[in-house]
């Protein structure tokens, strides 16, 4: 789903697009039934269960989360016809413990909390990325260590910092990114306020 924060009618509109079913948000029962029929047919013909991936699921309103729960199983919850993967930040597990969503939280089969990556994992990732780019010597080892120490275990932050360094190096026409460039790029600018007498 691209817009998890949608209202219930928009939730059905997006489900219509995602699963290629002509739905009418005004007829919620008809939409509910049409989606489930589509999934039953899919399972019967492919022997695979459809999957709904929701990014930023912590933004999803409770009625939509509960609707996804009701849509995804049949025969008194004994048969699952849709696998839903909820991806979100640390607010999501807390929301799933709320009174409105506790029944959904108890149905989670494989809850997985991602911890910040270790320095070693981040450095391994940088080595892999540089090897894949056919530029294993683009960064010095000390620079990779500095990046890994300053990105708080967050891969997205690591990539953003590395991209900023690459941009700075391109502007300066440098052949290798090093810790000197790191200091120049990320050094805090001194305050320019006037001194009071």
N, CA and C atoms as an extended XYZ file, in Angstrom:
591
Properties=species:S:1:pos:R:3:atomname:S:1:resname:S:1:resid:I:1 pbc="F F F"
N         0.837       -1.182        0.000 N   UNK     1
C         0.000        0.000        0.000 CA  UNK     1
C         0.877        1.237        0.000 C   UNK     1
N         0.493        2.205       -0.797 N   UNK     2
C         1.297        3.426       -0.904 CA  UNK     2
C         0.843        4.513        0.061 C   UNK     2
N        -0.415        4.425        0.508 N   UNK     3
C        -0.928        5.485        1.381 CA  UNK     3
C        -1.613        4.872        2.601 C   UNK     3
N        -0.819        4.434        3.576 N   UNK     4
C        -1.406        3.729        4.720 CA  UNK     4
C        -2.326        4.582        5.586 C   UNK     4
N        -2.176        5.901        5.555 N   UNK     5
C        -2.966        6.763        6.427 CA  UNK     5
C        -4.366        7.044        5.886 C   UNK     5
N        -4.782        6.312        4.847 N   UNK     6
C        -6.080        6.532        4.212 CA  UNK     6
C        -7.250        6.228        5.141 C   UNK     6
N        -8.396        6.829        4.796 N   UNK     7
C        -9.646        6.479        5.467 CA  UNK     7
C       -10.085        5.108        4.967 C   UNK     7
N       -11.142        4.564        5.536 N   UNK     8
C       -11.600        3.228        5.164 CA  UNK     8
C       -12.042        3.166        3.701 C   UNK     8
N       -12.729        4.210        3.216 N   UNK     9
C       -13.149        4.196        1.805 CA  UNK     9
C       -11.934        4.273        0.877 C   UNK     9
N       -10.934        5.077        1.235 N   UNK    10
C        -9.707        5.147        0.429 CA  UNK    10
C        -8.907        3.848        0.520 C   UNK    10
N        -8.979        3.185        1.679 N   UNK    11
C        -8.349        1.878        1.842 CA  UNK    11
C        -8.903        0.913        0.790 C   UNK    11
N       -10.223        0.889        0.637 N   UNK    12
C       -10.825        0.004       -0.363 CA  UNK    12
C       -10.488        0.450       -1.789 C   UNK    12
N       -10.401        1.750       -2.009 N   UNK    13
C        -9.995        2.229       -3.345 CA  UNK    13
C        -8.593        1.732       -3.686 C   UNK    13
N        -7.677        1.825       -2.711 N   UNK    14
C        -6.312        1.373       -2.972 CA  UNK    14
C        -6.252       -0.145       -3.126 C   UNK    14
N        -7.017       -0.880       -2.325 N   UNK    15
C        -7.064       -2.343       -2.466 CA  UNK    15
C        -7.590       -2.713       -3.852 C   UNK    15
N        -8.505       -1.937       -4.372 N   UNK    16
C        -9.044       -2.154       -5.720 CA  UNK    16
C        -7.936       -2.067       -6.756 C   UNK    16
N        -7.080       -1.070       -6.609 N   UNK    17
C        -5.964       -0.881       -7.547 CA  UNK    17
C        -4.913       -1.966       -7.359 C   UNK    17
N        -4.534       -2.239       -6.115 N   UNK    18
C        -3.473       -3.198       -5.814 CA  UNK    18
C        -3.814       -4.589       -6.336 C   UNK    18
N        -5.074       -5.002       -6.151 N   UNK    19
C        -5.446       -6.368       -6.519 CA  UNK    19
C        -6.243       -6.460       -7.817 C   UNK    19
N        -6.394       -5.333       -8.526 N   UNK    20
C        -7.050       -5.358       -9.827 CA  UNK    20
C        -8.502       -5.806       -9.775 C   UNK    20
N        -9.225       -5.345       -8.772 N   UNK    21
C       -10.636       -5.693       -8.616 CA  UNK    21
C       -11.438       -4.402       -8.670 C   UNK    21
N       -12.520       -4.399       -9.438 N   UNK    22
C       -13.371       -3.218       -9.541 CA  UNK    22
C       -14.264       -3.154       -8.306 C   UNK    22
N       -13.963       -2.238       -7.388 N   UNK    23
C       -14.692       -2.133       -6.135 CA  UNK    23
C       -15.420       -0.810       -6.034 C   UNK    23
N       -16.487       -0.816       -5.266 N   UNK    24
C       -17.216        0.403       -4.961 CA  UNK    24
C       -17.087        0.678       -3.474 C   UNK    24
N       -16.339        1.703       -3.080 N   UNK    25
C       -16.177        1.990       -1.654 CA  UNK    25
C       -17.504        2.238       -0.939 C   UNK    25
N       -18.542        2.663       -1.689 N   UNK    26
C       -19.849        2.886       -1.080 CA  UNK    26
C       -20.506        1.561       -0.689 C   UNK    26
N       -20.137        0.482       -1.379 N   UNK    27
C       -20.678       -0.847       -1.083 CA  UNK    27
C       -19.579       -1.664       -0.423 C   UNK    27
N       -19.392       -1.452        0.871 N   UNK    28
C       -18.284       -2.090        1.570 CA  UNK    28
C       -18.430       -3.613        1.591 C   UNK    28
N       -19.650       -4.109        1.774 N   UNK    29
C       -19.831       -5.561        1.789 CA  UNK    29
C       -19.496       -6.171        0.427 C   UNK    29
N       -19.950       -5.518       -0.642 N   UNK    30
C       -19.643       -6.003       -1.990 CA  UNK    30
C       -18.142       -5.985       -2.255 C   UNK    30
N       -17.471       -4.942       -1.794 N   UNK    31
C       -16.019       -4.837       -1.961 CA  UNK    31
C       -15.308       -5.922       -1.159 C   UNK    31
N       -15.745       -6.122        0.070 N   UNK    32
C       -15.196       -7.152        0.951 CA  UNK    32
C       -15.309       -8.521        0.277 C   UNK    32
N       -16.493       -8.802       -0.243 N   UNK    33
C       -16.757      -10.093       -0.880 CA  UNK    33
C       -15.944      -10.268       -2.162 C   UNK    33
N       -15.851       -9.200       -2.976 N   UNK    34
C       -15.116       -9.277       -4.251 CA  UNK    34
C       -13.624       -9.524       -4.024 C   UNK    34
N       -13.050       -8.863       -3.030 N   UNK    35
C       -11.630       -9.074       -2.734 CA  UNK    35
C       -11.377      -10.513       -2.294 C   UNK    35
N       -12.204      -11.009       -1.401 N   UNK    36
C       -12.017      -12.369       -0.906 CA  UNK    36
C       -12.198      -13.402       -2.023 C   UNK    36
N       -13.137      -13.170       -2.921 N   UNK    37
C       -13.308      -14.074       -4.066 CA  UNK    37
C       -12.073      -14.059       -4.955 C   UNK    37
N       -11.518      -12.869       -5.159 N   UNK    38
C       -10.300      -12.735       -5.965 CA  UNK    38
C        -9.154      -13.539       -5.346 C   UNK    38
N        -8.982      -13.425       -4.037 N   UNK    39
C        -7.907      -14.135       -3.354 CA  UNK    39
C        -8.130      -15.641       -3.365 C   UNK    39
N        -9.381      -16.083       -3.171 N   UNK    40
C        -9.697      -17.518       -3.253 CA  UNK    40
C        -9.314      -18.062       -4.626 C   UNK    40
N        -9.688      -17.313       -5.670 N   UNK    41
C        -9.370      -17.733       -7.043 CA  UNK    41
C        -7.854      -17.783       -7.253 C   UNK    41
N        -7.157      -16.779       -6.743 N   UNK    42
C        -5.699      -16.724       -6.875 CA  UNK    42
C        -5.052      -17.941       -6.206 C   UNK    42
N        -5.473      -18.252       -4.994 N   UNK    43
C        -4.915      -19.404       -4.265 CA  UNK    43
C        -5.207      -20.697       -5.018 C   UNK    43
N        -6.424      -20.818       -5.542 N   UNK    44
C        -6.821      -22.039       -6.250 CA  UNK    44
C        -6.017      -22.244       -7.529 C   UNK    44
N        -5.740      -21.164       -8.251 N   UNK    45
C        -5.050      -21.292       -9.547 CA  UNK    45
C        -3.531      -21.296       -9.435 C   UNK    45
N        -2.977      -20.646       -8.420 N   UNK    46
C        -1.507      -20.555       -8.323 CA  UNK    46
C        -0.929      -21.354       -7.160 C   UNK    46
N        -1.780      -21.762       -6.230 N   UNK    47
C        -1.349      -22.430       -4.992 CA  UNK    47
C        -0.453      -21.539       -4.138 C   UNK    47
N        -0.586      -20.227       -4.333 N   UNK    48
C         0.153      -19.256       -3.520 CA  UNK    48
C        -0.825      -18.234       -2.956 C   UNK    48
N        -0.543      -17.820       -1.744 N   UNK    49
C        -1.380      -16.834       -1.088 CA  UNK    49
C        -0.946      -15.423       -1.502 C   UNK    49
N        -1.899      -14.539       -1.803 N   UNK    50
C        -1.500      -13.148       -2.105 CA  UNK    50
C        -0.917      -12.468       -0.865 C   UNK    50
N        -0.082      -11.461       -1.119 N   UNK    51
C         0.603      -10.752       -0.037 CA  UNK    51
C         0.329       -9.259       -0.173 C   UNK    51
N        -0.016       -8.635        0.945 N   UNK    52
C        -0.187       -7.187        1.007 CA  UNK    52
C         0.922       -6.633        1.886 C   UNK    52
N         1.742       -5.760        1.346 N   UNK    53
C         2.843       -5.144        2.084 CA  UNK    53
C         2.462       -3.705        2.407 C   UNK    53
N         2.441       -3.377        3.684 N   UNK    54
C         2.079       -2.023        4.129 CA  UNK    54
C         3.297       -1.386        4.768 C   UNK    54
N         3.851       -0.391        4.100 N   UNK    55
C         4.975        0.346        4.672 CA  UNK    55
C         4.425        1.498        5.499 C   UNK    55
N         5.161        1.916        6.503 N   UNK    56
C         4.742        2.976        7.424 CA  UNK    56
C         3.389        2.620        8.058 C   UNK    56
N         3.244        1.364        8.453 N   UNK    57
C         1.969        0.868        8.987 CA  UNK    57
C         1.571        1.544       10.289 C   UNK    57
N         2.507        2.162       10.990 N   UNK    58
C         2.154        2.866       12.221 CA  UNK    58
C         1.237        4.050       11.927 C   UNK    58
N         1.180        4.499       10.670 N   UNK    59
C         0.321        5.612       10.273 CA  UNK    59
C        -1.095        5.158        9.920 C   UNK    59
N        -1.308        3.853        9.790 N   UNK    60
C        -2.591        3.313        9.365 CA  UNK    60
C        -3.628        3.515       10.463 C   UNK    60
N        -4.820        3.985       10.088 N   UNK    61
C        -5.873        4.204       11.085 CA  UNK    61
C        -6.408        2.852       11.549 C   UNK    61
N        -6.853        2.796       12.782 N   UNK    62
C        -7.293        1.534       13.382 CA  UNK    62
C        -8.395        0.828       12.595 C   UNK    62
N        -9.417        1.538       12.094 N   UNK    63
C       -10.447        0.824       11.320 CA  UNK    63
C        -9.887        0.101       10.090 C   UNK    63
N        -8.868        0.668        9.448 N   UNK    64
C        -8.271        0.020        8.273 CA  UNK    64
C        -7.453       -1.209        8.682 C   UNK    64
N        -6.731       -1.113        9.790 N   UNK    65
C        -5.991       -2.274       10.273 CA  UNK    65
C        -6.948       -3.410       10.631 C   UNK    65
N        -8.039       -3.063       11.272 N   UNK    66
C        -9.022       -4.088       11.625 CA  UNK    66
C        -9.716       -4.647       10.392 C   UNK    66
N        -9.946       -3.819        9.397 N   UNK    67
C       -10.562       -4.298        8.150 CA  UNK    67
C        -9.627       -5.278        7.447 C   UNK    67
N        -8.341       -4.982        7.430 N   UNK    68
C        -7.366       -5.899        6.829 CA  UNK    68
C        -7.369       -7.234        7.568 C   UNK    68
N        -7.512       -7.167        8.888 N   UNK    69
C        -7.581       -8.392        9.701 CA  UNK    69
C        -8.806       -9.215        9.308 C   UNK    69
N        -9.965       -8.567        9.171 N   UNK    70
C       -11.196       -9.278        8.829 CA  UNK    70
C       -11.167       -9.835        7.411 C   UNK    70
N       -10.535       -9.103        6.507 N   UNK    71
C       -10.451       -9.547        5.114 CA  UNK    71
C        -9.577      -10.789        4.942 C   UNK    71
N        -8.575      -10.937        5.790 N   UNK    72
C        -7.502      -11.888        5.499 CA  UNK    72
C        -7.750      -13.335        5.892 C   UNK    72
N        -8.841      -13.627        6.584 N   UNK    73
C        -9.060      -15.030        6.962 CA  UNK    73
C       -10.526      -15.416        6.834 C   UNK    73
N       -10.748      -16.735        6.703 N   UNK    74
C       -12.101      -17.278        6.577 CA  UNK    74
C       -12.261      -18.459        7.529 C   UNK    74
N       -13.455      -19.023        7.552 N   UNK    75
C       -13.756      -20.194        8.379 CA  UNK    75
C       -13.330      -19.974        9.829 C   UNK    75
N       -13.826      -18.890       10.412 N   UNK    76
C       -13.548      -18.562       11.819 CA  UNK    76
C       -12.046      -18.494       12.097 C   UNK    76
N       -11.344      -17.817       11.223 N   UNK    77
C        -9.889      -17.586       11.334 CA  UNK    77
C        -9.059      -18.855       11.174 C   UNK    77
N        -9.650      -19.936       10.674 N   UNK    78
C        -8.874      -21.167       10.515 CA  UNK    78
C        -8.168      -21.233        9.161 C   UNK    78
N        -8.564      -20.384        8.213 N   UNK    79
C        -7.929      -20.388        6.894 CA  UNK    79
C        -7.518      -18.969        6.513 C   UNK    79
N        -6.242      -18.801        6.294 N   UNK    80
C        -5.702      -17.488        5.909 CA  UNK    80
C        -5.694      -17.375        4.390 C   UNK    80
N        -6.303      -16.306        3.859 N   UNK    81
C        -6.344      -16.122        2.405 CA  UNK    81
C        -5.521      -14.921        1.940 C   UNK    81
N        -4.939      -14.199        2.876 N   UNK    82
C        -4.090      -13.051        2.541 CA  UNK    82
C        -3.022      -12.916        3.613 C   UNK    82
N        -1.776      -12.841        3.186 N   UNK    83
C        -0.687      -12.556        4.119 CA  UNK    83
C        -0.444      -11.055        4.096 C   UNK    83
N        -0.512      -10.447        5.260 N   UNK    84
C        -0.280       -9.009        5.366 CA  UNK    84
C         1.004       -8.785        6.141 C   UNK    84
N         1.903       -7.999        5.555 N   UNK    85
C         3.172       -7.661        6.207 CA  UNK    85
C         3.109       -6.188        6.587 C   UNK    85
N         3.167       -5.935        7.875 N   UNK    86
C         3.128       -4.566        8.385 CA  UNK    86
C         4.545       -4.135        8.737 C   UNK    86
N         5.024       -3.100        8.075 N   UNK    87
C         6.360       -2.564        8.337 CA  UNK    87
C         6.201       -1.174        8.934 C   UNK    87
N         6.856       -0.938       10.039 N   UNK    88
C         6.731        0.370       10.657 CA  UNK    88
C         7.834        0.623       11.652 C   UNK    88
N         7.775        1.785       12.264 N   UNK    89
C         8.789        2.135       13.249 CA  UNK    89
C         8.369        1.616       14.628 C   UNK    89
N         9.035        2.069       15.663 N   UNK    90
C         8.812        1.531       17.009 CA  UNK    90
C         7.435        1.861       17.572 C   UNK    90
N         6.673        2.737       16.917 N   UNK    91
C         5.316        3.033       17.384 CA  UNK    91
C         4.343        1.917       17.047 C   UNK    91
N         4.653        1.103       16.024 N   UNK    92
C         3.722        0.069       15.581 CA  UNK    92
C         3.458       -0.989       16.656 C   UNK    92
N         4.482       -1.592       17.281 N   UNK    93
C         4.180       -2.595       18.325 CA  UNK    93
C         3.344       -2.014       19.462 C   UNK    93
N         3.609       -0.748       19.800 N   UNK    94
C         2.832       -0.103       20.862 CA  UNK    94
C         1.366        0.040       20.449 C   UNK    94
N         1.128        0.404       19.201 N   UNK    95
C        -0.253        0.524       18.712 CA  UNK    95
C        -0.963       -0.819       18.722 C   UNK    95
N        -0.228       -1.884       18.404 N   UNK    96
C        -0.841       -3.210       18.360 CA  UNK    96
C        -1.186       -3.743       19.756 C   UNK    96
N        -0.708       -3.064       20.795 N   UNK    97
C        -1.073       -3.433       22.160 CA  UNK    97
C        -2.252       -2.602       22.671 C   UNK    97
N        -2.715       -1.649       21.861 N   UNK    98
C        -3.843       -0.811       22.289 CA  UNK    98
C        -5.134       -1.632       22.302 C   UNK    98
N        -6.124       -1.155       23.026 N   UNK    99
C        -7.392       -1.879       23.173 CA  UNK    99
C        -8.064       -2.124       21.824 C   UNK    99
N        -8.006       -1.140       20.920 N   UNK   100
C        -8.650       -1.273       19.606 CA  UNK   100
C        -7.994       -2.333       18.731 C   UNK   100
N        -6.687       -2.560       18.904 N   UNK   101
C        -5.948       -3.430       17.983 CA  UNK   101
C        -5.357       -4.672       18.636 C   UNK   101
N        -5.714       -4.937       19.884 N   UNK   102
C        -5.101       -6.065       20.577 CA  UNK   102
C        -5.402       -7.393       19.879 C   UNK   102
N        -6.606       -7.543       19.291 N   UNK   103
C        -6.920       -8.801       18.604 CA  UNK   103
C        -6.064       -8.975       17.352 C   UNK   103
N        -5.722       -7.871       16.689 N   UNK   104
C        -4.817       -7.948       15.537 CA  UNK   104
C        -3.403       -8.283       16.017 C   UNK   104
N        -2.976       -7.654       17.096 N   UNK   105
C        -1.642       -7.904       17.636 CA  UNK   105
C        -1.431       -9.350       18.026 C   UNK   105
N        -2.469      -10.001       18.549 N   UNK   106
C        -2.332      -11.403       18.943 CA  UNK   106
C        -2.311      -12.341       17.742 C   UNK   106
N        -2.713      -11.854       16.567 N   UNK   107
C        -2.690      -12.688       15.363 CA  UNK   107
C        -1.355      -12.602       14.609 C   UNK   107
N        -0.479      -11.744       15.060 N   UNK   108
C         0.806      -11.600       14.389 CA  UNK   108
C         1.590      -12.893       14.558 C   UNK   108
N         1.957      -13.511       13.443 N   UNK   109
C         2.643      -14.797       13.513 CA  UNK   109
C         4.146      -14.640       13.701 C   UNK   109
N         4.739      -13.703       13.011 N   UNK   110
C         6.197      -13.554       13.082 CA  UNK   110
C         6.570      -12.102       13.350 C   UNK   110
N         6.330      -11.603       14.560 N   UNK   111
C         6.764      -10.232       14.836 CA  UNK   111
C         8.288      -10.171       14.857 C   UNK   111
N         8.833       -9.204       14.190 N   UNK   112
C        10.286       -9.083       14.117 CA  UNK   112
C        10.689       -7.631       14.349 C   UNK   112
N        11.381       -7.410       15.436 N   UNK   113
C        11.870       -6.069       15.741 CA  UNK   113
C        13.286       -5.945       15.207 C   UNK   113
N        13.498       -4.960       14.366 N   UNK   114
C        14.821       -4.726       13.794 CA  UNK   114
C        15.612       -3.825       14.742 C   UNK   114
N        16.776       -4.286       15.116 N   UNK   115
C        17.674       -3.504       15.963 CA  UNK   115
C        18.619       -2.691       15.065 C   UNK   115
N        19.200       -1.623       15.583 N   UNK   116
C        20.198       -0.898       14.783 CA  UNK   116
C        21.326       -1.836       14.364 C   UNK   116
N        21.836       -1.637       13.166 N   UNK   117
C        22.913       -2.485       12.668 CA  UNK   117
C        24.210       -2.194       13.419 C   UNK   117
N        25.035       -3.204       13.544 N   UNK   118
C        26.318       -3.026       14.229 CA  UNK   118
C        27.308       -2.343       13.287 C   UNK   118
N        28.362       -1.843       13.858 N   UNK   119
C        29.420       -1.199       13.077 CA  UNK   119
C        29.976       -2.173       12.043 C   UNK   119
N        30.178       -3.430       12.435 N   UNK   120
C        30.722       -4.438       11.520 CA  UNK   120
C        29.769       -4.695       10.351 C   UNK   120
N        28.470       -4.783       10.636 N   UNK   121
C        27.486       -4.995        9.571 CA  UNK   121
C        27.475       -3.830        8.585 C   UNK   121
N        27.588       -2.628        9.104 N   UNK   122
C        27.578       -1.442        8.241 CA  UNK   122
C        28.829       -1.397        7.361 C   UNK   122
N        29.971       -1.732        7.930 N   UNK   123
C        31.211       -1.748        7.151 CA  UNK   123
C        31.147       -2.845        6.093 C   UNK   123
N        30.606       -4.012        6.457 N   UNK   124
C        30.422       -5.093        5.472 CA  UNK   124
C        29.522       -4.633        4.327 C   UNK   124
N        28.461       -3.895        4.686 N   UNK   125
C        27.557       -3.368        3.664 CA  UNK   125
C        28.297       -2.404        2.727 C   UNK   125
N        29.119       -1.518        3.294 N   UNK   126
C        29.869       -0.581        2.459 CA  UNK   126
C        30.825       -1.319        1.518 C   UNK   126
N        31.508       -2.336        2.025 N   UNK   127
C        32.394       -3.139        1.171 CA  UNK   127
C        31.601       -3.777        0.027 C   UNK   127
N        30.445       -4.330        0.368 N   UNK   128
C        29.603       -4.966       -0.651 CA  UNK   128
C        29.149       -3.947       -1.698 C   UNK   128
N        28.685       -2.791       -1.240 N   UNK   129
C        28.197       -1.761       -2.167 CA  UNK   129
C        29.315       -1.281       -3.086 C   UNK   129
N        30.504       -1.094       -2.546 N   UNK   130
C        31.630       -0.642       -3.363 CA  UNK   130
C        32.067       -1.727       -4.354 C   UNK   130
N        32.045       -2.986       -3.916 N   UNK   131
C        32.385       -4.088       -4.828 CA  UNK   131
C        31.375       -4.173       -5.970 C   UNK   131
N        30.093       -4.027       -5.640 N   UNK   132
C        29.044       -4.080       -6.666 CA  UNK   132
C        29.164       -2.914       -7.643 C   UNK   132
N        29.671       -1.782       -7.167 N   UNK   133
C        29.856       -0.609       -8.025 CA  UNK   133
C        31.183       -0.657       -8.766 C   UNK   133
N        31.926       -1.761       -8.594 N   UNK   134
C        33.241       -1.936       -9.217 CA  UNK   134
C        34.197       -0.808       -8.825 C   UNK   134
N        34.082       -0.382       -7.558 N   UNK   135
C        34.959        0.679       -7.051 CA  UNK   135
C        35.384        0.360       -5.622 C   UNK   135
N        36.039       -0.780       -5.402 N   UNK   136
C        36.359       -1.182       -4.021 CA  UNK   136
C        37.299       -0.236       -3.293 C   UNK   136
N        38.056        0.582       -4.012 N   UNK   137
C        39.018        1.486       -3.367 CA  UNK   137
C        38.522        2.930       -3.317 C   UNK   137
N        37.214        3.126       -3.550 N   UNK   138
C        36.675        4.488       -3.556 CA  UNK   138
C        36.747        5.139       -2.177 C   UNK   138
N        36.566        4.332       -1.104 N   UNK   139
C        36.604        4.862        0.257 CA  UNK   139
C        37.750        4.222        1.034 C   UNK   139
N        38.366        5.014        1.897 N   UNK   140
C        39.394        4.449        2.771 CA  UNK   140
C        38.721        3.690        3.917 C   UNK   140
N        39.465        2.787        4.519 N   UNK   141
C        38.936        2.013        5.650 CA  UNK   141
C        38.558        2.932        6.816 C   UNK   141
N        39.388        3.952        7.060 N   UNK   142
C        39.087        4.885        8.149 CA  UNK   142
C        37.797        5.652        7.891 C   UNK   142
N        37.541        6.004        6.636 N   UNK   143
C        36.302        6.700        6.312 CA  UNK   143
C        35.106        5.773        6.547 C   UNK   143
N        35.229        4.516        6.123 N   UNK   144
C        34.125        3.581        6.332 CA  UNK   144
C        33.831        3.412        7.821 C   UNK   144
N        34.872        3.378        8.635 N   UNK   145
C        34.673        3.277       10.083 CA  UNK   145
C        33.983        4.528       10.627 C   UNK   145
N        34.393        5.695       10.133 N   UNK   146
C        33.773        6.947       10.583 CA  UNK   146
C        32.302        6.999       10.203 C   UNK   146
N        31.983        6.581        8.986 N   UNK   147
C        30.579        6.560        8.552 CA  UNK   147
C        29.766        5.604        9.419 C   UNK   147
N        30.316        4.419        9.669 N   UNK   148
C        29.603        3.407       10.459 CA  UNK   148
C        29.371        3.882       11.895 C   UNK   148
N        30.303        4.652       12.428 N   UNK   149
C        30.167        5.142       13.801 CA  UNK   149
C        29.189        6.308       13.919 C   UNK   149
N        28.985        7.054       12.839 N   UNK   150
C        28.172        8.267       12.916 CA  UNK   150
C        26.755        8.126       12.351 C   UNK   150
N        26.374        6.949       11.865 N   UNK   151
C        25.035        6.826       11.254 CA  UNK   151
C        24.020        6.185       12.194 C   UNK   151
N        24.393        5.981       13.450 N   UNK   152
C        23.481        5.472       14.483 CA  UNK   152
C        22.882        4.109       14.145 C   UNK   152
N        23.619        3.298       13.389 N   UNK   153
C        23.136        1.962       13.044 CA  UNK   153
C        22.050        1.948       11.997 C   UNK   153
N        21.818        3.096       11.342 N   UNK   154
C        20.730        3.249       10.383 CA  UNK   154
C        21.287        3.207        8.964 C   UNK   154
N        20.853        2.215        8.185 N   UNK   155
C        21.366        2.038        6.837 CA  UNK   155
C        20.993        3.205        5.925 C   UNK   155
N        19.794        3.742        6.095 N   UNK   156
C        19.370        4.880        5.274 CA  UNK   156
C        20.271        6.086        5.527 C   UNK   156
N        20.574        6.343        6.809 N   UNK   157
C        21.443        7.470        7.148 CA  UNK   157
C        22.848        7.249        6.584 C   UNK   157
N        23.320        6.008        6.656 N   UNK   158
C        24.638        5.680        6.105 CA  UNK   158
C        24.680        6.000        4.615 C   UNK   158
N        23.655        5.586        3.883 N   UNK   159
C        23.607        5.842        2.445 CA  UNK   159
C        23.521        7.333        2.127 C   UNK   159
N        22.764        8.074        2.925 N   UNK   160
C        22.649        9.523        2.701 CA  UNK   160
C        23.985       10.221        2.938 C   UNK   160
N        24.670        9.827        4.009 N   UNK   161
C        25.977       10.427        4.301 CA  UNK   161
C        26.985       10.075        3.212 C   UNK   161
N        26.976        8.821        2.766 N   UNK   162
C        27.902        8.403        1.708 CA  UNK   162
C        27.608        9.143        0.402 C   UNK   162
N        26.330        9.352        0.106 N   UNK   163
C        25.959       10.076       -1.112 CA  UNK   163
C        26.417       11.528       -1.040 C   UNK   163
N        26.291       12.126        0.141 N   UNK   164
C        26.745       13.510        0.316 CA  UNK   164
C        28.263       13.609        0.137 C   UNK   164
N        28.986       12.623        0.650 N   UNK   165
C        30.446       12.599        0.474 CA  UNK   165
C        30.814       12.417       -0.993 C   UNK   165
N        30.094       11.545       -1.671 N   UNK   166
C        30.367       11.315       -3.090 CA  UNK   166
C        30.125       12.585       -3.898 C   UNK   166
N        29.073       13.311       -3.555 N   UNK   167
C        28.779       14.579       -4.228 CA  UNK   167
C        29.891       15.593       -3.978 C   UNK   167
N        30.345       15.685       -2.724 N   UNK   168
C        31.449       16.615       -2.395 CA  UNK   168
C        32.720       16.233       -3.142 C   UNK   168
N        33.008       14.927       -3.202 N   UNK   169
C        34.210       14.462       -3.897 CA  UNK   169
C        34.138       14.765       -5.390 C   UNK   169
N        32.955       14.626       -5.979 N   UNK   170
C        32.792       14.915       -7.408 CA  UNK   170
C        33.017       16.400       -7.682 C   UNK   170
N        32.516       17.258       -6.798 N   UNK   171
C        32.717       18.699       -6.971 CA  UNK   171
C        34.190       19.073       -6.855 C   UNK   171
N        34.916       18.367       -6.000 N   UNK   172
C        36.343       18.650       -5.796 CA  UNK   172
C        37.231       17.812       -6.710 C   UNK   172
N        36.607       16.967       -7.540 N   UNK   173
C        37.319       16.084       -8.477 CA  UNK   173
C        38.344       15.197       -7.763 C   UNK   173
N        37.917       14.609       -6.635 N   UNK   174
C        38.773       13.699       -5.878 CA  UNK   174
C        38.604       12.278       -6.398 C   UNK   174
N        39.666       11.510       -6.368 N   UNK   175
C        39.614       10.126       -6.829 CA  UNK   175
C        39.263        9.152       -5.713 C   UNK   175
N        39.478        9.581       -4.465 N   UNK   176
C        39.162        8.711       -3.337 CA  UNK   176
C        38.547        9.530       -2.215 C   UNK   176
N        37.556        8.939       -1.549 N   UNK   177
C        36.903        9.579       -0.422 CA  UNK   177
C        37.629        9.149        0.846 C   UNK   177
N        37.993       10.132        1.680 N   UNK   178
C        38.736        9.809        2.889 CA  UNK   178
C        38.165       10.553        4.091 C   UNK   178
N        38.790       10.332        5.255 N   UNK   179
C        38.291       10.929        6.489 CA  UNK   179
C        38.446       12.457        6.498 C   UNK   179
N        39.399       12.989        5.754 N   UNK   180
C        39.549       14.451        5.646 CA  UNK   180
C        38.317       15.045        4.982 C   UNK   180
N        37.841       14.398        3.926 N   UNK   181
C        36.626       14.850        3.250 CA  UNK   181
C        35.434       14.734        4.191 C   UNK   181
N        35.410       13.675        4.983 N   UNK   182
C        34.334       13.487        5.960 CA  UNK   182
C        34.281       14.678        6.919 C   UNK   182
N        35.448       15.063        7.470 N   UNK   183
C        35.508       16.184        8.413 CA  UNK   183
C        35.104       17.499        7.752 C   UNK   183
N        35.566       17.708        6.518 N   UNK   184
C        35.219       18.941        5.801 CA  UNK   184
C        33.723       19.003        5.511 C   UNK   184
N        33.144       17.874        5.155 N   UNK   185
C        31.743       17.846        4.739 CA  UNK   185
C        30.792       17.956        5.925 C   UNK   185
N        31.129       17.268        7.021 N   UNK   186
C        30.189       17.205        8.137 CA  UNK   186
C        30.591       18.038        9.352 C   UNK   186
N        31.647       18.843        9.226 N   UNK   187
C        32.042       19.719       10.347 CA  UNK   187
C        30.952       20.748       10.561 C   UNK   187
N        30.674       21.035       11.822 N   UNK   188
C        29.658       22.049       12.136 CA  UNK   188
C        30.207       23.422       11.811 C   UNK   188
N        29.345       24.224       11.242 N   UNK   189
C        29.733       25.589       10.904 CA  UNK   189
C        29.740       26.428       12.180 C   UNK   189
N        30.762       27.258       12.385 N   UNK   190
C        30.792       28.112       13.582 CA  UNK   190
C        29.671       29.142       13.540 C   UNK   190
N        29.188       29.510       14.694 N   UNK   191
C        28.129       30.514       14.760 CA  UNK   191
C        28.697       31.864       14.384 C   UNK   191
N        27.852       32.643       13.693 N   UNK   192
C        28.333       33.945       13.208 CA  UNK   192
C        27.738       35.121       13.978 C   UNK   192
N        27.116       34.845       15.111 N   UNK   193
C        26.498       35.916       15.907 CA  UNK   193
C        27.541       36.866       16.459 C   UNK   193
N        27.154       38.111       16.660 N   UNK   194
C        28.072       39.113       17.208 CA  UNK   194
C        28.247       38.903       18.704 C   UNK   194
N        29.460       39.167       19.174 N   UNK   195
C        29.731       39.064       20.606 CA  UNK   195
C        29.111       40.250       21.325 C   UNK   195
N        28.590       39.953       22.492 N   UNK   196
C        28.045       41.046       23.298 CA  UNK   196
C        29.159       41.616       24.175 C   UNK   196
N        29.123       42.909       24.375 N   UNK   197
C        30.144       43.529       25.220 CA  UNK   197
C        29.603       43.773       26.611 C   UNK   197
